[in-house]
Amino acid sequence: MNLLWRTDALRQARVFFFLPIMLLGPVIVHAAPSSYLVYVGTYTGKGSKGIYVYRFDPTSGHLSSIGLAAETPNPSWIAADAKRRFLYAANEQQSFNGAKTGGVSAFGIDRATGKLTLLNQVSSLGTDPAHLSLDQSGRYLLVSNYSSGTIAVFPVRPDGKLGEHTALVQQAGSSVNKERQQGPHAHYIASTKENRFVLVADLGADKIFVYRFNQQDGTLTPNDPASVSVKAGSGPRHLAFSPSEKYAYLSEELTGTVTVFALDSKTGTLTPKQTISALPKDFKGENTEAEIVVDDSDKFLYVSNRGDRTNEIDVFRIKPADGTLTFVQRISTGGKMPRNFAIDPTGKWLFAANQDSNNIQVFQIDPASGELSAMFLIEGIASPTCVIFVPEK
C-alpha cells in the first residue's frame, strides 16, 4: 500500500493515523525532551535562503514550521555540538570572501525560538566543503572539502566561534572513473569514539584515509597504515559506525554498494568483511548512493540511493556476531534525490531530505523489523540536503 500522502490530505487524516500508535501498549516515561527542533540545511539559489527550522513532537508525530532560522549560502551540511548550544554549517561554495575556497559558519542556537545567530565565518580551506563534524570532545570542528580534496581542523572557542585552523591536509589519489575520480574528493570526516583517530572517506581516491588525532592541539598525522582501499570505481562517500564502534559501514556512491569493515579502535585499522549491493538485482541505469546510518539499537542499517529508478532507502539487518548485513526492505522516499536522512533521537522516525523534489519524507520505524512506513511529506522547502535534531528544552 502506498502511504505517500499530500500534506493537505494529512491534515484531515492525521488524527486517525496516529491513534493506533497510542494503543500499541502502555506508555513508558523517559527523561527525554518532549519536543525537538528540526534544522534543515539546503542548497540556496532555487528558492531557499539558508537553514530552516521546524518544531517536532516525537510522541504524536506532529510537525510545524517555524521558518527561516538563518540566511546563509549553500548550507548543504549542518551539525550541532553535543550540548546543542551551537550549530555549524558547511557553506558549499568555490568562492568565499574573494578567495577560491568554501566557507564554514558558526551559529548560536536559541532553543526558545529556533532562530540561529551568526557567530563567525571562516574559510573551509578548500573548495566545496561537503561534510563537517565535531570531534568527541567538542573542542574541534573537522571539515572535508570535496572538490579540492583537502581536510581541515578548526578549534571551537568557548563562545562557539571558530579559531585559526590547527590542521590542513591535502589528500592525494585518483581512480578509474575519469569523470568523478580524476583527483581526491574528501566527502566525509569524523573522529572515532575514543577520539584517537580521524577517518576520511575519499570518493576520488577510492580510499578511507586514517589519521592519528592529537586532541591536545588539534593536529593530524597519517596512521600506519595510512589508508585502506576499496574496489576501484566504488567512490567512498559516507561512513556509519556501530554504537560499539567494532564495525564501520561505508556507502559507495558510484557502485551502489556497502562495505562492512571491522574497526580496531586501538590501532585504527580497518579490515573489510563484506561488500553487499543496495540495488535491485535487475538494476540498470544511473544511480548514486548517498547517506548511511546505523540505528542506536545496533540492529539495522539504512542507506539511500538516488537515480531515475532508485529514489529509495534500503534497510539491512546487522548480524550481531560479525556485523555483516542481510537485506530487509527497499522503499521509495516519495521524492527525488534523497541526499541525506536522519533518525530522530527517540529512534521512532526517519526524515529523508529529497533535494530535487523540494520535500522531506517522514517514515515511522518498526522497532522489531527495522522496516519503514511512509507517513507524510513535509512540502515547500527548496532543495533540502541535511536534517538534524536538537532538543527544544
N, C-alpha and C positions, 0 to 999 in steps of 0.2 A: 504493500500500500504506500502510495506517495503521500508523505506528510508535509510536503512543502506548500505552505500557505502564504497568501499575501497578508501584509500587516493589517489591512483594514478588516479582512475576514477574521483575523485572530482576535481583534478587539471584542468581537461578539462571541467568539468561541472559547476564549482563554479560560473563563471560569469553569466551563465544563471539562476542559482538557486537563487542568491541574487537580481537579477534585480527586481522581483515583490515586494520585500520588499521596495525598493526605491520608488515604485509607489503607495504605500498604502495611502499616504496623504502628506500634507505639512511637511517639516522638522521643528521641534521645537528646537531651540537652547538653550541649558542649559549650565550653567557654570560648566562643568564637564570635567574630563580628556578625551582626545581623544583616549588614548590607555592605556592598563594595562599590568602589568607583572603578569603572572600566575605562581605561585610556586606550585610544586607538591612534596609532601612527598612520600616516598617509603619504602618498605622492601628491604634491601640490601642482597646480597649473591646469588641472582639469575640473575645477570647481571646488577643490579643497584648499583650505588656508593653513592647515597645520595639524595640531593634535586635538582630538575631540574627546569628550568625556560623557559617560553615561552612569546612572545610578542603578545598581543591580541587587535584587533581593534573591538570594540563592534558595530560600525556602519555597517561595511561591513561583519563582521564575519571572517575576515582574521586572521589567527593564524600562527606564525612561531616560530620554535625552536631556542633558544639561546644556550642551552646546560646545562651542569652541573653547578649549582650555588654554591654548596658546597659539599664536600665529608664528610660524617658523617654516622655512623652506625644506621640503622633502624629508620630513622626519620619518624615514622608512623603517627604522628600528628604534625602539624605546625600551628602557629598563629603569626600575626603581631600586633604591637602596633597601636593605633589609628592614630598617626602621620606618620605611615609607615616608621619609621626610623630603627626599629629593628624587627627581626624575631626570634621566639623561637621554638625549636624542642624537642619533647619527643623522646629520644633515647630508643626505646622499647627493653630492654635487661634485663638479670638476673644477669649480672656481669658488674661492672664499676670500673675501677681503682683498681682491685683486690678485691673489696667488693661485697657482694651479694645484688646488687641494680642496678637499671637502671640509666640513665643519662638525663640531660636537657642541651641543648646547646643554647647559645645566639649568634646571628649574627647581624652584621651591614649590612644594605641594601644599595647597590649602585644602585640607580634608573636609572642612566645613562647607566649602563651596565647590570644590573640584577644580578650581582655577589654578593655573600654573604661573609663577612669577619668574621671569628670566633672571638668572644669577650672573652667568657669564658665558662666553663662547670662545672656543679655541679652534685652531686648525687641527684637523684629524691627521695631518702629516702624510697625506696620501689622497688619491682621487677615489670618489665614490665609496665612502665608508658604508659597509653593508651590515655590520654587526658590532655590538658592544655589550659588555657585561662587567659587573663589579667582581673583584676578587673576593675570597671568602671573608676577609677582614673588613671589607667595605672601604678600605683606605685607598684603593687604586681602581681606576677605570681602564679596562682593556678594550682596544679598538682595532678592528680589521678593515683594511681598505682594499676593496675588490679590484678596481682597475689597475692600481699601481702595485698591488701585491705587497704592501707594507703593513706592518702592525706596530702599534704604539701603546705605551702605558702612561697614564696621567695620574698624579696624586690627587685625592679628593680632600679638600680642606675641611675643617670642622664646620664651616658655614655652607658646605655643599659645592662651593666653587672649585673649578679645576685649575691646578697649578701647572707649572712648566713640566714637560714630559720627562720621565725618568728612563724610558727605553724607546728606541726606534730601530726596527729591523726590516731590512729589505730582503724578502724571501726570493728564492730563485727556482726555476724549473719550468718545463713545458711538457706537453704530451701530444697525443696523436690527432686530436680534433683540432684542425687548423683554424677553425672559426672561433672556437671557445677556449682553446688551450695553448695559445701562442706564447703565453708567459704566465707568471704566477698570478693567481687571483685568490687572495685570502678572503674566505667567505664566513668564517665563524671563529670565535676566540673565547676561551673560558678557562678558568683555573680549576684544578681538581679539588676535591673535598678537603683535603688536608693542606691545601694551598702550597704544595711543593712544586707543582708543575702547571704550565700553561699549554693547552693544546689548541692547535690551529688547523682547521680543515681548509685545504687549498685546492680549489676546483681546477686551476690551470696546471698545477704540478702533479696532480693525482697522488697527493701525499697528505698525511696528517703529520704536521711538524710538532715536536715536543720540546719545550724549553723548561729549564730549571728556573724557578721564580724565587727571587730574594725579596720577601715581603718586608724586610727592614728598609730597603732603599728602592724597591720597585724595579729592579733590573732583571733582565733575561739573559740566560746563556744556553746554548744548544745542549740538549741532553745527549747521553750516549746509550743507545743510538739516537740520532737527531731527528729521525722521522720513520714512518712506516708507509710503504707504498701500497696502493690498491691496483686493481686491474686497469690497464691502460684504457683511457677513454671514459672512465667511470664518472669523473667530475665530483669529488667530495664537496658537499655543501654544508650540512649541519651535523652536529653530534648531540646525542642524548645519553645520559648516564643512568644506570640503575641506582636506586636510593643507596644501596650499599657501596656503590661505585666499583663493584667487582667486574662489571661489564660496561662497555661503551658501544653505542649503536650509531652507525654512520649512514646518513642519507646520501645517495649517489645520484646527483641531478641528471646526468646525461644518459645513464643506463636504466634508471628506474628501479634500482636495487638497494637493498640494505645489507651492510656488512656488520657482523657481530664480532667484537673484539673482547678478549679477556684483558683486563687492565690491572697491572701490578702497581698499586698505589705507592709502593716503596721505591721502585726503580723508574716508574713512568713508562714501562714497556707495554706495548700493545701487541697482542698475539691474535691473529684472525682465526675465527672458529667456524663461521658460516656466512655465506652470501645467498640471499633469497630475493626473488623478484617481487616487486609490489605492483606488477602489471598483470592484466589478464593473459592467459596462456596464448590466446589468439591475437594479441595486440599487434597492430601495425599502424605506424603513423608517428606524429611528433608528440613528444611528452617530455616534461621537465619535472623531476621530483623536487620537493621543497622541504617543508618542515617535518621534524621528527620529535616525538615526545614520549617519555615513559611515565606512566601514571604513578602516583605516590604509593600505591599498594604493591608495586613491582610485579604486577601480573600481566599488564597489557602494554603494547607499544602501538603508537599511531603515527602514520606518515601520510603526507598529502602529495597528490600528483596533479599536474597541470597540463592540459592538452585539449585537442578537439574532441576526444572521446573519454578523457580521463580526469575531468574536474571532480575529484573524489578524495576521500580519506579511506585508507586501508587500515584494518585493525589486525594485530597479531597477538597471540598468546605467548608469554615468556615462560620457558621451561625452567623451573627453579633450580634444577640440578646443574645446568650448564649455561643458562642464559640464551639458548637458541630459540628460534621463533617458529610458530606454526600459524598459518593463515586462518583468520576468523571471519572477516567481513569486508566488503567493499561497498561504499555508499557515496552517492552524489553529494556535493557540497551546495547544490542549489544555485550555483553561480559559476563564474569563470575566473580562473587563475587564483586558486587558494594558496596564496603566498605564505601565510602564517596562520597558525591556530594555537589556542591555549586552553588548558583545562583550568577551571576555576578552583580556588583553594579548598572548597568542600569536596572536590572530586566528582561532583554530580553532573557538571555541564561542560561542554566543549564549544568554544566560539571559533568559527573558521572565517577568516577575512578573505573575501573574494575580490581581488584587486580590480579585475576588468569588468565586473558587473555591478560594482558600487553597492555591495551589500555584505552583511555578515550573517552566516547561517549558525543558529544556535541548536545544538544537539543535547539530548539527555543521554547520560551514560548508564548502561545496565551494569551494576557493580559485580554481578555474578559472571556474566559472559564477556563484558567489555564492549558489547555491541552498542552502536549509536542509533538513536531515533531522532529524525529531524523534527524540530518543534516549531520554530518560527524564524522569520527573517527580520533582521534589522536593515531597513532600507534607507536610501537617501544620503549615504555617506560616500563621498567621492574617493575612489582609489585607496581603500583601506589595505594596509600592509602588515600591521602588527597590533597585537592585543595584549594588554597586561591588566592585572587586577590589584587594587590597593584597598585595604580595609578603610571604610569610611570613618570609623572612630577608633 
